[in-house]
Amino acid sequence: MRYVQRRHLTAALAASLLAASPVSAATLYVEAGRLIDGVTDEVRTGHCITIVDERIKEVALCGKAPDGATLIDWSGYTVLPGLIDLHTHLADLGQSADLAAPMKASPAETALVGARNARVTLDAGFTSVRDVGTYRGLTDVALRNAIERGDVPGPRMWVAGAYLTIPGGGGELNGVVPNDQLPPDMRLGVAATPEEAAEKTAWLLDHGADFIKTIATGAVLAIGTEPGAPELTIEQLRAIVQVAHARGKRVTAHAHGAIGIRNAIEAGIDSIEHASLADEATLRLAKKHGTWLAMDIYNGDYINDIGTKEGWPAEYLRKNRETTDAQRSAFKRAVELQVNIGFATDAGVYPHGLNARQFAYMVRYGMTPMQAIQSATGRAAEEMGRTDVGVIVADRYADMVAVKADPLADIRALEKIDHVMKGGVLVR
């Protein structure tokens, strides 16, 4: 790692240095033009951020820089916490018309594709992700570990290990070969009973999963399943929650249909992915229980456009049409009811690195720009139960992004991040 000795590091100089290698320093002093901290509604000016090694030491009005500190001049930028996406699939091949693609790729190839996905995600300003499942079980664990060791660049990852799903359910690779002929690592979370669900939960946690991802209803992008149909039973979901919560781990549920969402909430699930067909009663139940919603309201347009052009299965396109507008209406109502909502995109369905396209949709369907930003910073960290990322305050990781344009005036400014810092290191 190259250390920069010059006392004053302008944005232009930083850009030229980054062409050669990342930049780090024991102490950094970052001058922010406009500062959005990820938790308050205030936009502060004239503030500087002192960073020691990986962590923020202080955020205060600019003054004399600490002795020996490297100065970073972001006075012409809006500075925000590193962004968080709560629903990605980095360790996977991505969606295509070839149903067999995940099986054709070896675990090693899948992990290498994941490394590429991780880099473009980090470059896009997403310094943390919750990776919610992969067909090749535990490749996400391997990718997370490689990033933590510094072997490959990428965001901080919290991973599920595999999907917990019923046989033939929305978490299986259906329609390629008989499911019992799929490779074993593609069925690590298949459970037919509450007892099996509990056993698989413990196994995944023992083998590196940070949280558990359940499939409570059918899926849009899975052959032979319907988004509105419940799959894992409430008894299975309760068994999963009991094991995970006993270990201090959170559980999220893929759930489109109202019945499946309610089953998950009643079982004690912490968050709901998609929530496309949530009705008024279901949204109010989520509000009552404090359940988080992770609603990917951008990618329906991508699926309809690119999926049609590339010849994705007609079943996928039909189910996408049936859920896209309904999900956006549910999102708008959830915002009105002040249900907990985190930023979640389903990146992997569309190309990684385009995660920020979701922001404009969140604003279009009811959020203010500041609410949308907080959903991907402080609120996202809250949903994950993290107190080390998501906010520019003392003791958190020095994960930050800088943009020349004002995202509060035009939220799409976040689609082109100018500078990215992770743990006190300028990575772009």
Rosetta blueprint (number, residue, H / E / L):
1 M L
2 R L
3 Y E
4 V L
5 Q L
6 R L
7 R L
8 H E
9 L E
10 T E
11 A H
12 A H
13 L H
14 A H
15 A H
16 S H
17 L H
18 L H
19 A L
20 A L
21 S L
22 P L
23 V E
24 S E
25 A L
26 A L
27 T E
28 L E
29 Y E
30 V E
31 E E
32 A E
33 G E
34 R E
35 L E
36 I E
37 D L
38 G L
39 V L
40 T L
41 D L
42 E L
43 V E
44 R E
45 T E
46 G E
47 H E
48 C E
49 I E
50 T E
51 I E
52 V E
53 D L
54 E L
55 R E
56 I E
57 K E
58 E E
59 V E
60 A E
61 L E
62 C L
63 G L
64 K L
65 A L
66 P L
67 D L
68 G L
69 A L
70 T E
71 L E
72 I E
73 D E
74 W E
75 S E
76 G E
77 Y E
78 T E
79 V E
80 L E
81 P E
82 G L
83 L E
84 I E
85 D E
86 L E
87 H E
88 T E
89 H L
90 L L
91 A L
92 D L
93 L L
94 G L
95 Q L
96 S L
97 A L
98 D L
99 L L
100 A L
101 A H
102 P H
103 M H
104 K H
105 A L
106 S L
107 P H
108 A H
109 E H
110 T H
111 A H
112 L H
113 V H
114 G H
115 A H
116 R H
117 N H
118 A H
119 R H
120 V H
121 T H
122 L H
123 D H
124 A L
125 G L
126 F E
127 T E
128 S E
129 V E
130 R E
131 D E
132 V L
133 G L
134 T L
135 Y L
136 R L
137 G L
138 L L
139 T H
140 D H
141 V H
142 A H
143 L H
144 R H
145 N H
146 A H
147 I H
148 E H
149 R H
150 G L
151 D L
152 V L
153 P L
154 G L
155 P L
156 R E
157 M E
158 W E
159 V E
160 A L
161 G L
162 A L
163 Y E
164 L E
165 T E
166 I L
167 P L
168 G L
169 G L
170 G L
171 G L
172 E L
173 L L
174 N L
175 G L
176 V L
177 V L
178 P L
179 N H
180 D H
181 Q H
182 L L
183 P L
184 P H
185 D H
186 M H
187 R L
188 L L
189 G L
190 V E
191 A L
192 A L
193 T L
194 P H
195 E H
196 E H
197 A H
198 A H
199 E H
200 K H
201 T H
202 A H
203 W H
204 L H
205 L H
206 D H
207 H L
208 G L
209 A L
210 D L
211 F L
212 I E
213 K E
214 T E
215 I E
216 A L
217 T E
218 G L
219 A L
220 V L
221 L L
222 A L
223 I L
224 G L
225 T L
226 E L
227 P L
228 G L
229 A L
230 P E
231 E L
232 L L
233 T L
234 I H
235 E H
236 Q H
237 L H
238 R H
239 A H
240 I H
241 V H
242 Q H
243 V H
244 A H
245 H H
246 A H
247 R L
248 G L
249 K L
250 R L
251 V E
252 T E
253 A E
254 H E
255 A E
256 H L
257 G L
258 A H
259 I H
260 G H
261 I H
262 R H
263 N H
264 A H
265 I H
266 E H
267 A H
268 G L
269 I L
270 D L
271 S E
272 I E
273 E E
274 H E
275 A L
276 S L
277 L L
278 A L
279 D L
280 E H
281 A H
282 T H
283 L H
284 R H
285 L H
286 A H
287 K H
288 K H
289 H H
290 G L
291 T L
292 W E
293 L E
294 A E
295 M L
296 D L
297 I L
298 Y L
299 N H
300 G H
301 D H
302 Y H
303 I H
304 N H
305 D H
306 I H
307 G H
308 T H
309 K H
310 E H
311 G L
312 W L
313 P L
314 A H
315 E H
316 Y H
317 L H
318 R H
319 K H
320 N H
321 R H
322 E H
323 T H
324 T H
325 D H
326 A H
327 Q H
328 R H
329 S H
330 A H
331 F H
332 K H
333 R H
334 A H
335 V H
336 E H
337 L H
338 Q L
339 V L
340 N L
341 I E
342 G E
343 F L
344 A L
345 T L
346 D L
347 A E
348 G L
349 V L
350 Y L
351 P L
352 H L
353 G L
354 L L
355 N L
356 A L
357 R H
358 Q H
359 F H
360 A H
361 Y H
362 M H
363 V H
364 R H
365 Y L
366 G L
367 M L
368 T L
369 P H
370 M H
371 Q H
372 A H
373 I H
374 Q H
375 S H
376 A L
377 T L
378 G H
379 R H
380 A H
381 A H
382 E H
383 E H
384 M H
385 G L
386 R L
387 T L
388 D L
389 V L
390 G L
391 V L
392 I L
393 V L
394 A L
395 D L
396 R L
397 Y E
398 A L
399 D L
400 M E
401 V E
402 A E
403 V E
404 K L
405 A L
406 D L
407 P L
408 L L
409 A L
410 D L
411 I H
412 R H
413 A H
414 L H
415 E H
416 K L
417 I L
418 D L
419 H E
420 V E
421 M E
422 K E
423 G L
424 G L
425 V E
426 L E
427 V L
428 R L
